[in-house]
Amino acid sequence: MALAGDKNRIVGEEDISGVNHLKRKGDEAEGGEDDSKNSRVESCFDQPVDSSVHEVIKYTPSALPAKHYDAKTTEPISCGLCSMDELLSWNRSEASSFNVAVVPLAPRQPRLINCLRRTLVSHDMMGGYLDDRFVQGTNTEAPYAFYHWQYIDIFNYFTHQLVTVPPAVWTNAAHKHGVIVLGTFITEWTDGATMCEAFLKDEESYRAVADKLVQISQYYGFDGWLINIENRLSEAAVRNTPLFLRYLTDQMHERVPSSLILWYDSVIENGNLEWQNELNQSNRMFFDACDGFFTNYNWDEKNLEQMKDYSGVQGRQADVYVGVDVFARGNVVGGMLETNKALDLIRKHNFSAAIFAPGWVYESLSDKSEFRSNQDKFWALLSDYLYIHRAASRLPFISSFCQGFGKAVYRKGQRETEKSWFNLSAQEMQPSYYHMELGGPGWVSSSGCPEDAWNGGCSLLLHGLIPATLNTPICAKIFSLHVPLDSKIMVTLVYKASAGITISLQLTTTDSIHCSQSEVHEVTLTSLSHKTLSVGAQAVSQISDLCGNRNLHGWTVKCSQLELHGCVLREVCVLIHRDGEPQDQSFSCRVGEIMVLNVDTLQLPTDPVRGLCVDDVVWQRGVGTLPESLLLNATLRWDYPGESVRHFRVYWRRLRGPDPRIPAGQLELLARAYSNQFRVTELLVPKPPSVLELVVEPVIRNGFPVPESHWGRRQLSYTDTFEQ
C-alpha cells in the first residue's frame, strides 16, 4: 500500500498470533473530553450486586438522542453524519456504544499484502441504513444479507451522507471472516464544493476533519475510509487534497492496525470534476497519497491496457480497484448477470476489482423469496475470477452456518422463536456455496436452508444425485481454512440425511513437519462418550450431553477424537456414501453444525457474568387494545470475556406484585445479545408496585452450558409516582 518509502506494505498486518483489534491505540477519550459514555457505564456498574434497582414510574419523553435510538421504541440504531458541523463536533461522549463493532478483525490466509488481485465490494442500497440500521436486529420477512465473504477482501458501506459509519452488524460479520470494512466520506455538487473549500483551505482545517474521521473509525471499530470528492475544487483546495489524504492515511495506520484509505476516481489535478475511468497522470497525485484508487465504471479494455503500461502504477497494480457497476448504468462492460465479463477483463490485466452495488440481485429481481438462490447464482458467475480466502482462526472452530437471517431462531434443533428475523451479528462462519457437476446425470449443490436448522436461522443443505457410475463417495467441500490443530482434537457433526446414504467427514491437513503436504483423514463418527475422551471429571456430563445423544429432535449428533500431532487444518468436506448397489440416487443432507475442539481445553466455563446493571430506563403506556398496559425500556450492561462466547440469552421474569398472592413467574426469553449490552424495548410488565428480575446467560462457543450460578441477575422494583 502507499506508505512513505514502502509502497507495497500494509502497516499493521500481523501474523495469526499477534492480531488483536479489540484494543486499539489511543482508546482514551480525545482532547481531554468528558467521556460521559464511559462514566455512565461505570456508575451503572456501581449498582450494588445484591440490591434491587428502584424506579419511580414517570411517563416522560425519552431523553435518549434520537439519532442513536428509534423515537418510538428506543431501539438502538446506526446512523451517519450529514453535515460538516456534525462531523467537527463529534465526540465520544455523544457517540453510540451500541454501534461499536465487538468482533475483532480475524486473520486469514493469504494476507491482504499477498493478494495481488483483490476484490472490494461497495454496498450501496436505497440510501442505506435500512433493516441493517437496527443494531440488535429486527423482525423482517425478506432482508438483504451478504454471506460470500470468502471471495472478498474489503467491504465498503456506501451512502450519500457526508460521513457513512458502517452499521456494527456489517462490521461484526465482515471481521468474523477477516474482511476489512471501510466507511465513506463523500462530498457532492454545490454543497459539497462549499464544504471542500472550507475544510481544504489550510492545514489546520483539513487536519481537523482527518482527526475526526480517525476517531470515528477507531471508536466504532471499522478499518478505514473511501474518500469520494465529487465536486469541483479550487486551486487551493486541490493543492491541499493530497496533503489531507496523506495525513489521514498516516494517522489511520498509526491508530487502527490494517487500516486502508482509498480514493475514488473523480477530481483531477487541476480541480475539475472529470472521471477518468482509469489511473493516469491527471489523478496520480491522489493515488500516491493513500492506499488505493477506485476507478469510475465507464472504462473499456483500452483503459486497462493504458493503466497496465502506465509508470505510475508499477509495483502497485493490486492497489488499483477497477470499478464495476452491477446495475450497468452508463457505457460499461458487463453488469447485472453479465458482471463476469467485466471481471474477466479486469483479471486479464491483473488489477483488483471494486464491485459496486451487488445488492442489485435483491433490488431488481422482484421475488424476494428467491433471494438466496439469486444471490448464489450471481456469485457463482463471478467465482472463476475470485479467490478463496481461508479463515485463519485458532480452535475452537465452530459454525452452525447461520447467515444472519431466517424464518425462525433455532436452538439445538428446536424453534426458539417463530418470527422472521435479521441480524448480521448472528452470522456464523460461512461455508462454500456452489453447484458442481459429477459426470453424467450426477451433481451436488450446497445452499443455505431456512426451513430447518440446528442453531440460528438456517442449516447447510447438500443435495444432488449420485450417478450409478460413481464408485467413490462424494466429497462436498464445506470450508477452506488455516486452523492450527492441537495434538488431540474432537470433531462434532450434527446432520439430517435422507435414506440410502451414509455421512462422514474428511479433514485435509498440511503445513507441519508431522504431516505430509496434503494428508487426508476420513473421520469415523460415533456416539463418542466421556470414557473415550481424556477429559476432566467436571466435563463428563457435558461430553455425554454433547456427543452421547445419537438423535436429538431429528438431528444426528456424532463425534470423534483424533490425534493429528499439531497439523494445520486446511479443508473440511462432508463425505456422502451411497448405501447398496450402484444406481442413480438422489440425496439430501442438512448439516446443522460442525465443531473442531481442542480436547485438552474441554472444561466447564468458570467465568461468571459480573456487574449486570440497568440504565437509561424509559417507561411507556401501551397503545391499541391495551392502552393502560405498562411498557419497560431499559439498557442492560454487564462484564464477560467476549472471546469465549457465541452470544448471550437475555431473560426476564416477574418476582413479586402487584398481587402478593401470585407466585413468581418463570424465566421468559427476550432475545439473543451479541455484545455485553442489550436494550430491552417495549417489554409488557405487571402493573406497579412490582419487582421483576432481568437475567443474562452466556452461551459458550464449545457448547458447554454455563451453570446458572454464573448467570447475571438484577432485580428491578418500581412504583407509581402517587405511591411515593
MOKA-V349484 format. One record per pair of residues at least 12 apart in sequence whose C-alpha atoms are under 6 Angstrom apart, sorted by the first residue. I is the first residue (numbers start at 1). J is the second residue. Records with the same first field share a line. If there is no record, write none. Layout:
I = J  J
This chain:
1 = 291
2 = 290  291
11 = 253  258
12 = 257  258
13 = 258
16 = 107
21 = 104
22 = 104
25 = 255
35 = 93
36 = 93
37 = 93
44 = 613
45 = 611  613
52 = 715  716
53 = 716
54 = 716  717  718
55 = 718
56 = 718  719  720  721
57 = 720
59 = 619  620
76 = 135
77 = 133  134  135
78 = 133  167
80 = 163  164  165
81 = 163
82 = 161  162
99 = 168
100 = 168  220  221
101 = 168  171  172  220  221
103 = 172
104 = 175
105 = 175  178
106 = 175  176  178
107 = 178  392
108 = 178  390  391  392
109 = 389  390
116 = 318
117 = 318  351  352
118 = 352
119 = 152  153  352  353  354
120 = 153  154  155  354
121 = 155  354  355
122 = 156  157  356
123 = 157  158  357
124 = 158  357
127 = 159
128 = 159
137 = 422  423
138 = 421  422
139 = 420  421
140 = 420  421
141 = 420
150 = 388  389
151 = 386  387  388
153 = 179
154 = 179  180  181
155 = 181
156 = 181  182  183
157 = 183
158 = 184
162 = 185  186
163 = 184  185
164 = 183  184
165 = 183
166 = 183
169 = 424  425
172 = 425
173 = 424  425
180 = 223
181 = 222  223
182 = 223  224  225
183 = 225
184 = 225  226
185 = 227
186 = 228  229
187 = 229  230
188 = 230  231
189 = 231
193 = 231
197 = 237
200 = 237  240
201 = 237
206 = 244
210 = 248
214 = 252
223 = 259
224 = 259  260  261
225 = 261
226 = 261  262  263
227 = 263
228 = 264
230 = 266
231 = 273
232 = 271  272  273
233 = 271
234 = 271
238 = 271
242 = 286  289
245 = 289  290
246 = 289  290
249 = 261  290
260 = 291
261 = 290  291
262 = 291  292  293
263 = 293
264 = 293  294
265 = 294  295  296
268 = 282  283
269 = 282  283
277 = 295  296  298  299
278 = 295  303
292 = 319  320
293 = 320  321
294 = 321  322
295 = 322  323
296 = 323
297 = 323  324
298 = 331  332
317 = 351
318 = 351  352
320 = 352
321 = 352  353  354
322 = 353  354
323 = 354
324 = 354  355  356
325 = 356
326 = 357  358
340 = 382
390 = 480  481  482
391 = 481  482
392 = 482  483
393 = 483
394 = 483
395 = 597
396 = 596  597
397 = 595  596
398 = 594  595
399 = 428  429  593  594
400 = 455  592  593
401 = 428  430  459
402 = 427  428  456  457  458
403 = 427
404 = 422  423  424  426  427
405 = 421  422  457
406 = 420  421  450  457
407 = 420
408 = 420  457
409 = 456  457
410 = 454  455  456
411 = 455
412 = 454  455
413 = 453  454  553
431 = 478  479
432 = 478
433 = 446  447
434 = 446
442 = 465  466  467
443 = 464  465
444 = 463  464
445 = 462  463
446 = 461  462
447 = 460  461
448 = 460  461
449 = 461
453 = 592
454 = 592
459 = 591  592
460 = 590  591
461 = 589  590
462 = 588  589
463 = 587  588
464 = 586  587
465 = 585  586
466 = 584  585
467 = 584
468 = 582  583  584
473 = 575  576  577
474 = 575  576
475 = 573  574  575
476 = 573  574
477 = 573
478 = 572  573
479 = 571  572
480 = 570  571
481 = 570  571
482 = 569  570
483 = 568  569
484 = 568
485 = 566  567  568
486 = 566
487 = 563  564  565  566
488 = 562  563  599
489 = 561  562  597  598  599
490 = 560  561  596  597  599
491 = 559  560  595  596
492 = 558  559  594  595
493 = 557  558  593  594
494 = 556  557  592  593
495 = 555  556  590  591  592
496 = 555  589  590
497 = 589
498 = 587  588
500 = 579
501 = 577  578  579
502 = 576  577
503 = 575  576
504 = 575
505 = 522  523  573  574  575
506 = 521  522  523  572  573
507 = 520  521  571  572
508 = 520  570  571
509 = 567  568  569  570
510 = 568
511 = 568
512 = 567
525 = 558  559  560
526 = 558  559
527 = 547  548  550  558  559
528 = 547  548  559
529 = 544  548
530 = 543
539 = 603
547 = 559
605 = 706
608 = 710
609 = 639  640  710  711  712
610 = 638  639
611 = 638
612 = 637  638  712
613 = 636  637
614 = 635  636
615 = 634  635
616 = 634  635
617 = 633  634
618 = 633
619 = 631  632
630 = 684  685
631 = 682  683  684
632 = 682  683
633 = 680  681  682
634 = 679  680
635 = 678  679
636 = 677  678
637 = 676  677
638 = 676
644 = 700  701
645 = 699  700  701
646 = 699  700  701
647 = 673  674  699
648 = 672  673  697  698  699
649 = 672  696  697
650 = 670  671  695  696
651 = 667  668  669  670  694  695
652 = 667  668  693  694  695
653 = 665  666  667  692  693
654 = 692
655 = 691  692
656 = 690  691
657 = 690
658 = 688  689  690
688 = 719
689 = 718  719
690 = 717  718
691 = 716  717
692 = 715  716
693 = 714  715
694 = 713  714
695 = 712  713
696 = 711  712
697 = 711
